[in-house]
Amino acid sequence: MRWTWRVHHYGYSALGTDRYPPFTLADLPDYPARLDVPHPERLSRGLVLVKWWLLAIPHYLVLSILVGGGIYAGSQASSPDGTETEWSSGLGLLTLLVLIAAVGVLFTGRYPRPLYDLVVGVNRWALRVTAYAALMTDRYPPFRLDMGGADPGAVPTGPPPAAPGGAAASPYGTRTDDVAAGSQA
């Protein structure tokens, strides 16, 4: 999950950094996208049977709209030449937001902070649900985006790296003090 989040943060799930994701599973404090799922002391044996599918269904429904479009209409019909056709569609809110951000960055060179916070918030939510459904934690993921700044409950990793002139480095072109933590999930 850590490596996948780095790739998604670099790619079209966030467009959050220009730094190519490293080929390692280790936690790298200097990389702008970080993910930490603490190893649980103990997991509930009974929840293993229901949490990855039954308890996560409400999250799956909401996140399918936010991340994947939530629409899958499939029908099979035979065309006159005897081949079967299938139709599907799915453009999620996240894809649309990242596309808008990409156009904005292309023309202005800046990633609007509120848009960046929303994109990272949706990704944080999806990663929490993924950790829960992958049986990595018993803590039920909250229904919230947690936009901007450090992830609530995350341990601070230190001050953000300073850019020339003392301003914090920022992917969205503004001065901020929480950029390093802003992309953590």
C-alpha positions in Angstrom: 0.0 0.0 0.0 2.9 2.4 0.8 4.4 2.0 -2.7 1.0 2.2 -4.4 0.2 5.5 -2.6 3.6 6.9 -3.7 2.8 6.0 -7.3 -0.8 7.4 -7.1 0.4 10.6 -5.4 2.9 11.0 -8.3 0.5 9.9 -11.0 -3.1 10.7 -11.9 -4.7 10.0 -8.5 -3.2 13.2 -7.1 -0.5 14.8 -9.3 1.0 15.8 -5.9 4.7 15.8 -6.7 7.2 15.9 -9.5 9.6 13.5 -7.7 9.5 10.0 -9.2 8.5 7.4 -6.6 11.3 5.3 -5.4 11.3 1.5 -5.9 11.2 0.6 -2.2 8.7 -0.4 0.4 10.5 1.3 3.2 9.2 4.4 4.8 11.1 7.4 3.4 10.7 10.5 5.5 12.0 12.8 2.8 9.4 11.6 0.1 6.3 13.9 0.0 3.8 11.0 0.0 3.9 8.9 3.1 1.7 6.1 4.5 2.0 4.4 7.8 -0.4 1.7 9.0 0.7 0.7 12.5 1.0 -3.0 13.2 -1.8 -4.0 15.5 -1.1 -5.8 18.7 -4.1 -8.0 18.2 -7.0 -8.2 15.7 -10.5 -9.5 16.4 -11.0 -13.0 15.1 -14.8 -12.6 14.6 -14.5 -9.3 12.6 -12.3 -11.1 10.0 -15.4 -12.8 8.6 -17.5 -9.6 8.1 -15.4 -6.4 8.1 -13.8 -6.7 4.6 -17.1 -7.0 2.9 -20.2 -6.4 5.1 -19.0 -3.6 7.3 -17.1 -1.9 4.5 -20.1 -1.8 2.1 -21.2 1.8 3.1 -17.6 3.0 2.4 -17.5 1.1 -0.9 -20.7 2.8 -2.1 -19.5 6.3 -1.3 -16.0 5.8 -2.5 -17.1 4.2 -5.7 -18.7 7.5 -6.6 -15.8 9.6 -5.4 -13.0 7.5 -6.8 -14.4 5.2 -9.5 -17.5 6.8 -10.8 -19.9 4.4 -9.2 -21.6 3.6 -12.5 -21.2 0.3 -14.1 -23.9 -0.5 -16.6 -23.3 -3.7 -18.5 -25.4 -5.4 -21.0 -24.5 -8.1 -23.4 -26.2 -8.1 -26.7 -25.4 -9.7 -29.9 -24.7 -7.5 -32.8 -25.7 -8.4 -36.4 -22.3 -10.0 -37.0 -22.7 -12.3 -33.9 -20.2 -10.6 -31.6 -21.2 -9.6 -28.1 -20.9 -6.1 -26.9 -20.6 -4.7 -23.4 -20.8 -1.1 -22.2 -19.4 0.4 -19.0 -18.8 3.9 -17.7 -17.1 5.4 -14.7 -15.6 8.8 -14.3 -15.2 9.5 -10.6 -15.0 12.8 -8.9 -11.3 12.2 -8.1 -10.5 11.8 -11.8 -12.4 15.0 -12.6 -10.7 17.0 -9.8 -7.2 15.8 -10.8 -7.9 16.7 -14.5 -9.0 20.2 -13.4 -5.8 20.5 -11.3 -3.7 19.3 -14.2 -5.1 22.0 -16.5 -4.6 24.6 -13.8 -1.0 23.5 -13.2 -0.4 23.5 -16.9 -1.5 27.1 -17.4 -0.7 28.7 -14.0 2.1 26.6 -12.6 0.2 26.3 -9.3 -1.9 23.6 -7.7 -4.8 25.3 -5.9 -4.5 24.5 -2.2 -8.2 23.7 -1.6 -8.3 21.4 -4.6 -5.1 19.7 -3.5 -6.6 19.2 0.0 -9.8 17.7 -1.4 -7.8 15.3 -3.7 -5.6 14.2 -0.8 -8.6 13.9 1.5 -10.4 11.5 -0.9 -7.2 9.5 -1.2 -6.8 9.4 2.6 -10.3 8.1 3.0 -9.8 5.4 0.3 -6.5 4.3 1.9 -8.1 4.0 5.3 -10.9 1.8 3.9 -8.3 -0.2 2.0 -6.3 -0.9 5.3 -9.5 -1.8 7.0 -10.7 -4.1 4.3 -7.3 -5.7 3.9 -7.6 -6.8 7.6 -4.7 -4.6 8.7 -6.7 -2.8 11.5 -9.9 -3.3 13.5 -10.4 0.5 13.7 -13.5 1.3 11.6 -12.6 4.1 9.1 -14.5 7.4 9.7 -16.7 8.9 7.0 -14.6 12.0 6.5 -12.1 13.5 4.1 -9.6 15.0 6.6 -8.6 17.7 4.1 -5.3 19.6 4.5 -2.5 19.4 6.9 -1.3 16.4 8.7 -3.5 13.4 9.0 -5.4 13.5 12.3 -3.8 11.0 14.7 -0.6 10.9 12.7 2.7 11.3 14.5 4.5 14.5 13.3 7.6 13.6 11.3 9.4 17.0 11.8 9.3 20.3 10.0 8.8 20.4 6.3 11.8 20.9 4.1 12.7 24.6 3.5 12.8 26.0 0.0 15.3 28.7 -0.9 14.5 31.9 1.0 13.1 30.0 4.0 9.6 29.3 2.6 8.4 25.8 2.8 8.5 23.9 -0.4 5.0 23.6 -1.9 3.5 21.7 -4.8 0.8 24.3 -5.2 3.0 27.4 -5.4 2.1 29.0 -2.1 3.9 29.3 1.1 2.8 26.9 3.8 4.1 25.2 6.9 2.6 21.8 6.5 3.4 20.7 3.0 5.5 17.6 4.1 2.6 16.4 6.2 -0.1 17.5 3.7 0.4 14.5 1.5 0.5 11.9 4.2 -2.3 9.4 4.3 
